[in-house]
Amino acid sequence: NMVLPLLLEFLKRVSALGHLVPVAKNRFFLPTTFATLVQIAQTIAAESADGMFEAALYRDRSGIGRNLTIQVLEFLDRTGETRLANDKRSMLTGDCMVDRRKGIVSRGNARTSNPARHA
């Protein structure tokens, strides 16, 4: 029976070690799971004629709920991987990945953001 604040503190510590990716204050993913969610966004954008996609399509493809979809996409916006314009998103880079050792989103070898700062 862990108290919620203690659990959240634990999850933040685990995130700092790179074992989780915190997309929001109370939403955490394993790096491999988050990398799959990023790949879904990349695939949808690549399949689109204009390179853009709507949140509803991402929700349907990823199989996650509406609220979590928005949190994931807003996290990608904050980290500079996607950009929102007129209710559609586009990928700003094709090589977004999760560094499993550090739990960060990066482009190639260059670190773009520490998700812990955004959670």
Disulfide bonds with the S-S distance in Angstrom:
none
